[in-house]
Each structure stands twice: as C-alpha cells, then as structure tokens.
C-alpha cells in the first residue's frame, strides 16, 4: 500500500512548482512524479499523464484544504 496520495496533475512542471512552493511553505512535503521527463520533452505530457503531485497520506487533508 502506498504512503502517498496524488492531489493534482499538471501539464507542465512550471505549473506544479508554484503550488509545490505554496504547500512547502505550509510544511507539507511534496513530491513531483514525471517532472524531469516532461521538462525534457514537453510533448510527452499527454502520453505520460502530466506531472503528478503527491503528498504523504497524513498531509492529504492539509494539502487540499
């Protein structure tokens, strides 16, 4: 069972970076999946499914609130 929950999906890493910095300022650890893959090949975002933003399950309510 995973200890992470996906809270958002973004088309580009720059979009995710804005929300990531906001959440980290509120002491929520954020992990971006596929960030570097899409940064190197932006046209792959549809095939991969975008940049997934994950947080620990314990921080899920705080992150979406």
Secondary structure as a PSIPRED ss2 file (coil, helix, strand):
# PSIPRED VFORMAT (PSIPRED V4.0)

   1 X C   1.000  0.000  0.000
   2 X C   1.000  0.000  0.000
   3 X C   1.000  0.000  0.000
   4 X E   0.000  0.000  1.000
   5 X E   0.000  0.000  1.000
   6 X E   0.000  0.000  1.000
   7 X E   0.000  0.000  1.000
   8 X E   0.000  0.000  1.000
   9 X E   0.000  0.000  1.000
  10 X E   0.000  0.000  1.000
  11 X C   1.000  0.000  0.000
  12 X C   1.000  0.000  0.000
  13 X H   0.000  1.000  0.000
  14 X H   0.000  1.000  0.000
  15 X H   0.000  1.000  0.000
  16 X H   0.000  1.000  0.000
  17 X H   0.000  1.000  0.000
  18 X H   0.000  1.000  0.000
  19 X H   0.000  1.000  0.000
  20 X H   0.000  1.000  0.000
  21 X H   0.000  1.000  0.000
  22 X H   0.000  1.000  0.000
  23 X H   0.000  1.000  0.000
  24 X H   0.000  1.000  0.000
  25 X H   0.000  1.000  0.000
  26 X C   1.000  0.000  0.000
  27 X C   1.000  0.000  0.000
  28 X C   1.000  0.000  0.000
  29 X C   1.000  0.000  0.000
  30 X E   0.000  0.000  1.000
  31 X E   0.000  0.000  1.000
  32 X E   0.000  0.000  1.000
  33 X E   0.000  0.000  1.000
  34 X C   1.000  0.000  0.000
  35 X H   0.000  1.000  0.000
  36 X H   0.000  1.000  0.000
  37 X H   0.000  1.000  0.000
  38 X H   0.000  1.000  0.000
  39 X H   0.000  1.000  0.000
  40 X H   0.000  1.000  0.000
  41 X C   1.000  0.000  0.000
  42 X H   0.000  1.000  0.000
  43 X H   0.000  1.000  0.000
  44 X H   0.000  1.000  0.000
  45 X H   0.000  1.000  0.000
  46 X H   0.000  1.000  0.000
  47 X H   0.000  1.000  0.000
  48 X H   0.000  1.000  0.000
  49 X C   1.000  0.000  0.000
  50 X C   1.000  0.000  0.000
  51 X E   0.000  0.000  1.000
  52 X E   0.000  0.000  1.000
  53 X E   0.000  0.000  1.000
  54 X E   0.000  0.000  1.000
  55 X E   0.000  0.000  1.000
  56 X E   0.000  0.000  1.000
  57 X H   0.000  1.000  0.000
  58 X H   0.000  1.000  0.000
  59 X H   0.000  1.000  0.000
  60 X H   0.000  1.000  0.000
  61 X H   0.000  1.000  0.000
  62 X H   0.000  1.000  0.000
  63 X H   0.000  1.000  0.000
  64 X H   0.000  1.000  0.000
  65 X C   1.000  0.000  0.000
